[in-house]
């Protein structure tokens, strides 16, 4: 069971500001951030299924144009399949400092909501079949639970099929 946030007030982030401004219902789930712990550590601490913990990845195409990919925590992105899906020659992860510059968030605390620079968002299509997802709320050690359809409605996320089981 996820911890209640009453004793754990987390200040607003650009992500929560955007969600509140659009009247999106979400719950907040702080946890103790562990360097390189990833979605597995967050899921363990919060008692969540890692498949429903969604990571926000900032990537770039062959022309260094940034894009966001939302992926199940227990899967990796097939960059070859992603490139084919979006009509790019090549897709690769951005270096951490580049990702931070585009998103405005520290790596490990990147949310697709409230990003600094508008970027196209792609979502692994199977995520949309889940009832609820946990996604970063804009700081390390802070997840939000919400309906995955919000990613399509608010971010214009385009479904793609590029998951590889880890």
N, C-alpha and C positions, 0 to 999 in steps of 0.2 A: 504494500500500500504506500502510495506517495505521501511524503510528509506534508503537513499543513504549512502554509506560509505565514500564519498569524504571528508567530514568534520570529519569523525570518523575513522582515519586510525588505524588499529589493527595490531600489530606486528606479524610476523610469529610465528606459533606454529608447533610442530612436525606434526600435522595433515595437515596444509596447505602446509608444505614443501613436505610431501609425495604426496599430490594431484598435486601440481605444477610439481614435478619431473616426474610424469606420464602423464602430459599434460591434466589433468582432468579440465573441465570447471566448475566453481562454482561461486556463488555470496556470498558476506559477509554481514551479518546482525547483527551488534552489538545492544544490548538492555541493559537496566538497570537491572542487576541481582538482584533478590529478594530472600533472604534465604527462602528455602522451597516453592518457587513460582512454580517451576517445569515447565513443558511444557505449562501448562495453562497460566501462566504469560507471558512466552516468546511469545506464540501465540497471546495473547491479545495485547501486546505492538507492535508486528510487523504486526498485522492485518492478521495473518495466520490462517488456519483451524488447530486446535490442532491434528486432525487425521493425518495430513501430517507432523507434528513435531515429529521426531523420537527420542526416548530416547535410550541411550546406557547404558546397565545394565551389570555390571560385576558380574557374579555368579560363583558358584563352584559345582562340583558334589560330590558324597559321599566320594571320595578320596581326596577332597580339590583341585582338578585340576580346574583351572580357565577357564571360557569361557565367551564370550560376546554374549548378546542377544539384538537385535535391535527390538524395539516395538513401535507401535503407541503411541503418547502421551496421548491419551484418553482411553487407554486400560492397563490392567495389564497382567502379564505373569502367565499362569497356569503352575506352576512348575511341577505338576503331568503330564500334557500333554507334556511339554518340555522334561522331563526325559524319557518318553515313546518314543518320536520322536528321541532322540539321543542315546537311548540304555543305559541310566544311571539308577541306582536304585533310586537316589534322587538328586534333584537340589535345591539349595537355594542361596539367595543373599549373596555376600561377605560382611563382615563388612567394613565400609568405609575406614579404614586404610589399610586393606588387598587389597581392590579394587584399592586404590591409589598406593600401592606398585606394583601391577601387571601392571596397565595401565600407570603409570607415570603422571596421571592427578588428579587434585582435584575433589572430588565428586561434581557434579553440573557443571563440566566442562569437563567431560569425552567424548572423541571422539573415535570412533572405528579405526580411522586412526592415524598412527604414535604412536602406543602404544609401551611401553617399552619392554613388554614380548609378544612373539607370542602366541596367544590364538585362538582356533577355534571360528568362528563367525557364529551365527545363526540369521536369519532374518525372522520375521513374514511374511509369504508368501504374504499376501494381500498388504504389503508395496510395493512390486514389481509391482503392478498394477497401482500405482500412477505415474503421469507424472513427478513430482518433489517432493523432500522431503527437509525438513529443519532438519539438524543434527548438533550436537555440533561440533564446530571448534577447540576445545582444550583449551578453557578457559571459565570461568563463564561469562554469558552475551554475548555470541558470537556464532551465528548459521551460518551455510553454507547451501545454497540451491544448490542441484545438482540432477542429474538423479539417482534414486535408484539402477539402474543396476550397477553403479560404485561399490556398496557394494559387488556384486557378482564377478564382473570382477577383482577388485583390492584386495579385502579381502578374496575372496573365500567363501563368506557367503553362508551358506546352508539354503534354505527355510524350515521353520517349521510352523506348525499350533498350536499355543499355546496362542492365544489372548483371553482375557476375557474382555468384556466391563466393564468400571468402573461405 
